[in-house]
Amino acid sequence: MNSTPGDFGSRLTRAVSATVKSGLSGLLISPGPDLQYLIGYDAVPLERITCLVICANGSTVLVVPRLEFLAAQASPAGSLGINIVTWDESDDPYALIGDQLPRDDSRAYGIDDHMWASKVLQLRAAIPDRDQTLAGPVLQPLRMTKDAAEIEALIEAGSAIDRVHAAIPHLLKIGMTEKEAAAAIGAQILAEGHVRVDFVIVAAGPNGASPHHEPSDYHLAVGEPIVIDIGGTMPSGYRSDCTRMYSLGEPDQDFRRSYAALLEAQAATVRAVKPGVTTGRLDVIPREILAEHGLSDYFIHRTGHGIGLETHEDPYLMAGSELVVEPGMAFSIEPGFYLAGRYGARIEDIVVCTPEGVRSLNNQPHELTVVEVP
């Protein structure tokens, strides 16, 4: 995977400032999206610990196994002036990490939210005189607002998954199984520039009532709605995620009427995105519209989630949230309805809040795509 785009020096500076503001002595960051975001190092999670130590006093050290030194040095981290400290098989890397924290600072330190439990416990044993807490509350506000390079990466991801959806009508055939359709779509995701297929949901007929349905041996049939929710990882490390609805032949009129309401609800929510609106309000809007059509009880999940180096990250669009949307925030708008035993439907776009309002990163038609059958 290519290096993650971004101004890593600025990100580290902001991370140090956020650490100071949080009252923590430092942050310990293991391989995962936080490490990738901060220094562009897409380290492989291994049983041997790699850890970025960010101290409130401004010191930054990357502790790596000796056999990972060249990989770390070749990443953007190698040009940031970060001190890379290596450890050998006979060393205690957890004590070494603890030694990087200021000795005269007994305050708690934060550990990234993705760190393996085995490593968390070994750090606790190696640094027994300090409390642990999560680094998420310190780093999430930084990652939640995307910079220009991140937005460009998400635009590229959105265009790539749009091309996949444009090809899907040519891939669906009467009688093929959901698994067969998913395999063909997964190959198309890779063909359109992704380096990894993260998920392919193909949920036909009654299976569409399960939002996270795993493709099965169920056969695609005439007139049954098909939920297709797909996403992958681009060379930049940034993700795509988009849902569209398909049908092999015309569905029944009840579905058509319900789908028209969903179209209205999704479009109205996208239009409402602007600086100052709360993520809670964006969750209310589609529910109010679906309620007018008797469908609100069948909308059983939040309206959206943030996206970036993870498919699901802050911010989350859910009931009661008072988080205020700001320019640079990127998230999904994906209302749906799910009628057990009959069918389901969902429409999903990734959008970015701009100073002027909203930009949608997915631009394939939102209407139901009806594939002609012989």
C-alpha angles and dihedrals in degrees: 000000000000120000118282112257119242150090098280095180090059091046092053091048091052091046091054091049091049090049091053091048091050093056093237124136092226149319128256112206123189128191112303140078095316092055091044091051096047103044106004093246110140093194119184112245106242138165085256106080123240113187137177110211114204113185128200088234089065098258115137124190131173113210113199138165109263091245089059095050097098092047091051092046092050092053122082086268088073093064097045096078091246114156106243111206119191132205131202129224092262094050128094101239093185092059088046090054091048090053090060092064115088109272093214094053115082096174122121120276128217125236122202116260093242099053114127114254091235090060093044091055094046090051090050090053092047094047102036097156096064133063123239125224135166120279091206096093088054099045103032095073089053095049094041094070110060123216124222094271092051092049090051089051091051091048089054091048092049092051092049094052090045088059089053092053089049089058097045098086088062092051100052119090134176110259098019115125125245087247092054091049091048092052092052092047092047090055089051091051089058092043090056094059108277117131094206137027106226099182143341117197113190107173116172128191112327091004088069088074088073107075095205098036116165113227109260142179089278110131122233109246136195115276098006117128115239123207110210114186114172141170144161145175122264126214087263090061092246120127140233127210127172137153128202133169127238138180132190097224126345119323121217122281094250089062091045091055093047092046091053088057091050091051089053093047095049094046093048091052093050090050090052094060110111139125111291100027114116123238087234091059090051088057092051098051099068092041091056091052094045089049089061087061098042094253105107093096088059095055097092106169140052119283097244154337137220120260136199127104085000127045090226118035139125134341105056121192103220143137116288097012113143094188109134117227114238133188110278097034112129123197146143127264105204119152117171146166128226124196111188114234093011118054146294137222137199135172117199134184130170110229136184123213111232130189087258097044128277142347120197115216093195117065108168112124113281095209119103109277108225112199114208113239127206 
